Amino acid sequence: MRIRPATREDRTAVADLWRLVFPDAPAHNCPEDDFDRKMLVHPELFLLAEDEGEIIGSVMGGYDGHRGWIYYMAVHPQQRRKGLGRSLMEAAESSLVKAGCPKVNLQVRAENHEVVSFYRSLGYSIEERASLGKRLQS
């Protein structure tokens, strides 16, 4: 298994992984569109885990000069509980540190207790905030 930056050739495999891992994602989160947009902005922060040519994990980092964000942290269901998620997060955090990022944020659904527990085990804590959003494109 190796962790490497995403390339344009990974588009279909990554979209397939995201559909598998995030089956209840909102319709406006088109995996192919999200992949394409990320490849235009800081693609070096878009990391994939690959095993024998198969994409088995992803993490997308973002940094705007003030705060970093983690998106699309996904591990194939058959590859979970092997340390892959931890490795992906460590790689993403390292990439953000190299970019000068002082703090990273991420969002998960509050009812997803297993994922919240995973991030807590990595040192993340719940910060009471109201999460607001507005769609600028449909």
C-alpha positions in Angstrom: 0.0 0.0 0.0 1.2 3.5 -0.8 -0.1 7.0 -0.4 0.3 9.3 -3.3 -1.1 12.4 -4.9 -4.2 12.0 -7.1 -3.8 12.2 -10.9 -6.5 12.9 -13.5 -6.3 9.2 -14.4 -7.7 8.3 -11.0 -11.0 10.1 -11.6 -13.3 7.1 -12.2 -11.8 4.9 -9.5 -12.1 7.7 -6.9 -15.7 8.5 -7.9 -16.5 4.8 -7.5 -14.9 4.7 -4.1 -16.8 7.8 -2.9 -20.1 6.4 -4.1 -19.4 3.2 -2.2 -18.3 5.0 1.0 -20.8 7.9 0.9 -24.0 6.3 -0.4 -26.2 9.0 1.2 -24.3 12.0 -0.1 -26.5 14.8 -1.3 -27.3 14.8 -5.0 -25.4 18.1 -5.6 -22.1 16.3 -4.5 -21.3 14.8 -7.8 -18.1 12.8 -7.2 -16.7 13.5 -10.7 -17.4 17.2 -10.4 -15.8 17.4 -7.0 -12.8 15.5 -8.2 -12.4 17.8 -11.2 -12.7 21.0 -9.1 -10.0 19.7 -6.6 -7.6 18.9 -9.4 -7.7 22.7 -10.2 -6.9 23.9 -6.7 -4.1 22.6 -4.6 -4.1 19.1 -6.2 -1.0 18.3 -4.1 -3.3 18.2 -1.1 -5.5 15.4 -2.7 -4.0 12.1 -1.6 -5.0 8.5 -2.4 -4.1 5.2 -0.9 -3.4 2.6 -3.6 -2.9 -1.2 -3.2 -1.9 -3.3 -6.1 -3.2 -0.7 -8.5 -6.6 -0.3 -6.8 -7.6 2.9 -5.1 -8.6 1.9 -1.5 -8.7 5.3 0.2 -8.7 9.1 -0.3 -8.4 12.3 1.6 -8.8 15.8 0.2 -7.1 18.6 2.0 -7.8 22.3 1.6 -6.0 25.4 2.8 -7.0 29.0 2.2 -4.1 30.7 4.0 -6.0 30.8 7.3 -7.4 27.4 8.1 -7.1 23.9 6.6 -10.0 21.6 5.9 -10.3 17.8 5.4 -12.8 16.5 2.9 -13.6 13.1 1.4 -11.6 11.0 3.9 -12.7 7.6 2.7 -11.5 4.0 3.2 -12.9 1.1 1.2 -15.1 -0.9 3.6 -12.9 -4.1 3.1 -9.8 -2.1 4.1 -11.0 -0.6 7.4 -9.5 -1.2 10.8 -6.0 -1.7 9.4 -4.6 1.8 10.1 -5.2 3.1 6.6 -7.5 6.0 7.8 -4.9 7.0 10.3 -2.1 6.9 7.7 -4.2 9.0 5.2 -4.9 11.6 7.9 -1.3 11.8 9.0 -0.3 12.3 5.3 -2.9 15.0 4.9 -1.9 16.8 8.1 1.7 16.6 7.1 0.9 18.2 3.7 -1.1 20.9 5.3 1.8 21.7 7.8 4.2 21.9 4.9 1.8 24.5 3.3 2.0 26.6 6.5 -1.5 25.6 7.8 -1.8 26.2 11.6 -5.1 24.5 12.3 -7.3 22.0 10.5 -11.1 21.6 10.6 -13.4 18.9 9.4 -17.1 18.2 9.5 -18.9 14.9 10.0 -22.6 14.2 10.6 -23.2 14.4 14.4 -25.0 11.1 14.4 -22.1 9.2 12.8 -20.7 8.2 16.2 -18.1 5.7 14.8 -16.5 8.4 12.6 -16.6 10.9 15.4 -14.8 8.4 17.7 -12.2 7.7 14.9 -11.3 11.4 14.7 -11.2 11.8 18.5 -8.7 9.0 18.6 -6.5 11.1 16.3 -6.7 14.1 18.6 -9.6 16.0 17.1 -12.2 17.5 19.4 -15.7 18.7 18.9 -15.9 22.4 18.7 -19.4 23.8 19.2 -20.2 25.8 16.2 -23.2 26.4 13.9 -22.3 25.0 10.5 -23.8 27.2 7.8 -23.7 26.7 4.1 -25.0 28.2 0.9 -25.0 26.6 -2.5 -23.5 29.0 -5.1 -23.9 26.5 -8.0 -26.5 23.8 -8.4 
